[in-house]
Amino acid sequence: MNFAVFASGNGTNLQAIIKALKKGKINANLALVLSDNKEAYALKRAKRAKIKTVVVEAKNFSSREDYDAEIVKILEQEKIDFIVLAGFMRIITSVLINNFRNKILNIHPALLPSFKGTHAIVDAFNYGVKVTGVTVHFVDEKMDHGPIILQGSVKVEEDDTAETLEAKIHKIEHKIYPEAIRLFSEGKIKIEGRKARIA
Ligand code: GAR
């Protein structure tokens, strides 16, 4: 199976996925890294690993739907079977979701359904939670909402800052995202309503 990683920023999750692929832990082909941000460090990581990259900038499209239609075209050209969102900071529309129903994975840095949105780590930290974590889930029309594939928890210690918490969250992300991709690419995840059952 061919897959694409979408990333807007640093790309540490992309790096963890590349590492897992190199070690033979994921039986799929990372055919494309797509970004909405030409400055994304994720693109450098992809190039270094000799993975094809493409930048699709939002400013060239008049609506989110037009943007997603362009992406669908690219994904079809590249024969992409599934999509991995790794810090892709755009809301995606039904144009993309309908073309890749139950084939888009996302990682969110909190224990969903708590702390949805773009500042989840800081939001959870400021709220004063004692436990937070990471969620890998399928993407549906609602933000941070689809069936949950894997979660990992992180304890918030008294001496944690938002920064140290972020580092702990990333560490868990880099473990569970490659594992979720492995499970998906091996056909081991079955969706039944809200439940993503792992065989
Ligand atoms: C990750 O922590 C990911 O969970 C988060 O962006 C970061 C990207 O880091 N995603 C979201 O907040 C999505 N709502 P990375 O670029 O180093 O992989």
Residues whose N, C-alpha, C, O or C-beta is under 5 A from the ligand:
A	BS01	GAR	G9 N10 G11 T12 N13 L14 A86 G87 I107 H108 P109 G117 T118
